[in-house]
Amino acid sequence: MNFIEKLSAAWTRNDSLLCVGLDPDTAKFPVHLQGKSDAIAQFCKAIIDATADAACAFKPQIAYFAAQGAEDQLEEICRYVRESYPHIPIVLDAKRGDIGATAEQYAREAFERYGADAVTVNPYMGFDSVAPYLEWKERGAIVLCRTSNAGGSDLQFLNVDGVPLYQHVARLVAHKWNSNGQCALVVGATFPAELGQVRSIVGDMPLLVPGIGAQGGDVKATVEAGKSKDGSGMMINSSRAILYAPAAQGEDFAQAARRVALETRSQINRYR
């Protein structure tokens, strides 16, 4: 089963477009995990167990692991998802963007070392920077298009042949780069009008949509702008709002995360 098939099956099985982001910040961990050598793995596994039936994907952000020298714990977490919840895709959020042999090594890192089903990539250096990931035909390449940060407009709104650059990227990926049918795009929830524009360009291509929860994206506007014809088509990511749910107290953190995940899924499904 390739990435797109696995994602589609997860949308149906869990009746969910919610992607749970794994951004482990040890400073925010419950007291009982503080100082433990495997705290990151313990924390993320508990979140995974608590939200697995509400999620269509898990998205570990590699910087949160690498900055703490915890790549071995990221390997363990990815292995845990593959073994315990093999029906849920792993999206490695790495935003890689290099070329040639270097890009080939980044692809090996994502797909061999971590066993990810898909990885986020940066198209700024052109097709050369994405092609090595497309060689892994069963895996996904999720290309940055219209990102959720305000500064994204500095480049993404530049005029290219009469259209904003982000729309040019959407067309390029959908109509030229996606020859194996394995691509998706990153489009932020904080810009629902642009999200709708991208959807109209790419048809039913999956979209990874960050920006709800802590970043304040509007769920109703996001779903109505970004859903595909069958009411799916998106991995709507929430990280901090779920991981560090305000009602969490000590060892109850995972149950608090579960409550927020279920509420978020319900809110998303209300507008599908």
LINBELTA-V499776 format. One record per pair of residues at least 6 apart in sequence whose ideal C-beta (glycine too) atoms are under 6 Angstrom apart, sorted by the first residue. I is the first residue (numbers start at 1). J is the second residue. D is the distance in whole Angstrom. If there is no record, write none. Layout:
# LINBELTA-V499776
i:I j:J d:D
i:I j:J d:D
This chain:
# LINBELTA-V499776
i:2 j:138 d:4
i:3 j:117 d:5
i:3 j:118 d:5
i:3 j:139 d:6
i:3 j:140 d:4
i:6 j:89 d:5
i:7 j:89 d:5
i:10 j:56 d:4
i:10 j:87 d:6
i:10 j:88 d:6
i:11 j:56 d:5
i:11 j:232 d:5
i:14 j:53 d:6
i:16 j:54 d:6
i:16 j:55 d:6
i:16 j:56 d:5
i:16 j:265 d:5
i:17 j:56 d:6
i:17 j:234 d:5
i:17 j:236 d:5
i:17 j:268 d:5
i:18 j:55 d:5
i:18 j:236 d:6
i:18 j:264 d:6
i:18 j:265 d:5
i:19 j:57 d:4
i:19 j:59 d:5
i:19 j:235 d:4
i:19 j:237 d:4
i:20 j:51 d:5
i:20 j:55 d:5
i:20 j:58 d:5
i:20 j:242 d:6
i:21 j:59 d:5
i:21 j:237 d:5
i:21 j:239 d:3
i:22 j:44 d:5
i:22 j:60 d:4
i:23 j:61 d:5
i:23 j:64 d:5
i:23 j:239 d:5
i:24 j:40 d:5
i:24 j:43 d:6
i:24 j:44 d:6
i:24 j:64 d:5
i:28 j:244 d:5
i:29 j:39 d:6
i:29 j:43 d:6
i:30 j:250 d:5
i:30 j:253 d:5
i:32 j:251 d:6
i:33 j:39 d:4
i:33 j:42 d:6
i:33 j:43 d:6
i:40 j:70 d:5
i:40 j:73 d:5
i:41 j:73 d:4
i:41 j:76 d:5
i:41 j:77 d:6
i:44 j:77 d:5
i:45 j:80 d:6
i:46 j:254 d:4
i:47 j:257 d:5
i:50 j:254 d:4
i:50 j:257 d:5
i:50 j:258 d:4
i:51 j:258 d:6
i:51 j:261 d:4
i:52 j:85 d:5
i:54 j:261 d:4
i:54 j:262 d:5
i:54 j:265 d:5
i:56 j:235 d:6
i:57 j:89 d:5
i:57 j:91 d:5
i:57 j:235 d:5
i:58 j:81 d:6
i:58 j:90 d:6
i:59 j:91 d:4
i:59 j:93 d:5
i:59 j:237 d:6
i:61 j:93 d:4
i:62 j:94 d:5
i:65 j:71 d:6
i:65 j:74 d:4
i:78 j:90 d:6
i:78 j:114 d:5
i:78 j:115 d:5
i:81 j:90 d:5
i:82 j:115 d:6
i:89 j:117 d:4
i:90 j:116 d:5
i:90 j:117 d:5
i:91 j:118 d:5
i:92 j:110 d:5
i:92 j:114 d:6
i:92 j:116 d:4
i:92 j:119 d:5
i:93 j:120 d:5
i:94 j:119 d:6
i:94 j:120 d:6
i:95 j:120 d:5
i:95 j:122 d:5
i:96 j:106 d:4
i:96 j:121 d:5
i:97 j:122 d:3
i:97 j:124 d:6
i:97 j:125 d:6
i:97 j:129 d:5
i:99 j:125 d:5
i:99 j:128 d:4
i:99 j:129 d:5
i:103 j:129 d:6
i:103 j:132 d:4
i:104 j:132 d:5
i:107 j:132 d:5
i:107 j:133 d:5
i:110 j:116 d:5
i:110 j:119 d:4
i:111 j:136 d:5
i:111 j:139 d:5
i:118 j:140 d:3
i:118 j:142 d:5
i:120 j:142 d:5
i:121 j:130 d:6
i:121 j:133 d:6
i:121 j:141 d:5
i:121 j:143 d:6
i:122 j:144 d:5
i:123 j:143 d:5
i:123 j:169 d:6
i:130 j:141 d:6
i:133 j:141 d:4
i:134 j:141 d:6
i:134 j:180 d:6
i:137 j:180 d:5
i:140 j:182 d:5
i:140 j:184 d:6
i:141 j:183 d:5
i:142 j:184 d:4
i:142 j:186 d:6
i:142 j:208 d:5
i:143 j:173 d:5
i:143 j:185 d:5
i:144 j:186 d:5
i:145 j:166 d:5
i:145 j:169 d:5
i:145 j:170 d:5
i:145 j:185 d:4
i:145 j:186 d:6
i:145 j:187 d:5
i:146 j:156 d:6
i:146 j:166 d:4
i:146 j:187 d:5
i:146 j:191 d:6
i:146 j:194 d:5
i:147 j:188 d:5
i:148 j:188 d:3
i:148 j:190 d:5
i:148 j:210 d:5
i:148 j:211 d:4
i:148 j:215 d:6
i:156 j:165 d:5
i:156 j:166 d:4
i:157 j:164 d:5
i:158 j:165 d:5
i:160 j:168 d:4
i:170 j:198 d:5
i:170 j:201 d:5
i:170 j:202 d:6
i:171 j:201 d:6
i:173 j:183 d:5
i:174 j:202 d:4
i:174 j:205 d:6
i:177 j:183 d:6
i:184 j:206 d:4
i:184 j:208 d:6
i:185 j:207 d:5
i:186 j:208 d:5
i:187 j:195 d:5
i:187 j:198 d:5
i:187 j:207 d:5
i:187 j:209 d:6
i:188 j:210 d:6
i:188 j:211 d:4
i:189 j:209 d:5
i:189 j:211 d:3
i:189 j:212 d:5
i:189 j:217 d:3
i:189 j:222 d:4
i:190 j:211 d:4
i:190 j:217 d:5
i:192 j:221 d:4
i:192 j:222 d:6
i:192 j:225 d:4
i:195 j:225 d:4
i:195 j:226 d:5
i:196 j:225 d:4
i:199 j:226 d:5
i:204 j:228 d:4
i:204 j:233 d:6
i:207 j:226 d:6
i:207 j:234 d:5
i:208 j:235 d:5
i:209 j:226 d:6
i:209 j:234 d:5
i:209 j:236 d:5
i:210 j:237 d:5
i:211 j:217 d:4
i:212 j:219 d:6
i:212 j:236 d:6
i:212 j:238 d:5
i:213 j:238 d:4
i:213 j:241 d:3
i:214 j:240 d:4
i:214 j:241 d:5
i:219 j:267 d:5
i:219 j:268 d:6
i:220 j:271 d:5
i:223 j:268 d:6
i:223 j:271 d:4
i:224 j:271 d:6
i:226 j:234 d:5
i:227 j:233 d:6
i:231 j:272 d:4
i:236 j:268 d:6
i:238 j:264 d:6
i:241 j:260 d:6
i:242 j:257 d:5
i:242 j:260 d:5
i:242 j:261 d:5
i:245 j:256 d:4
i:245 j:257 d:5
i:245 j:260 d:5
i:247 j:256 d:5
i:248 j:256 d:4
